[in-house]
């Protein structure tokens, strides 16, 4: 199966504007986002090919994000989803094993997400 595709910034912004998912924003606002920033959305529920439930969107630079109860991720850059707190034991978004709708990757039991420079 081909790897999941990195979303364009415009695609990610459009999805955020049109989703009815419960969303929490951390980091910068979308309006404050710079070309060097990464936008990553991670959610708690994965039902078949659909990602949803309680979701968080981070906009910003390099960081290890605490992401307990995460089961699916999407991003506009290659981030790593990690099985442990503190961003260890990670796999990269580009190497997604199970693709979901809207360019999400199924990432069961994720506890942290590494946003690199």
Beta strands, then each sheet from edge to edge (+ up, - down):
strand 1: 22-27
strand 2: 38-47
strand 3: 50-60
strand 4: 63-75
strand 5: 80-84
strand 6: 88-92
strand 7: 105-115
sheet 1: 1+ 3+ 2- 4+ 7- 5+ 6-
end
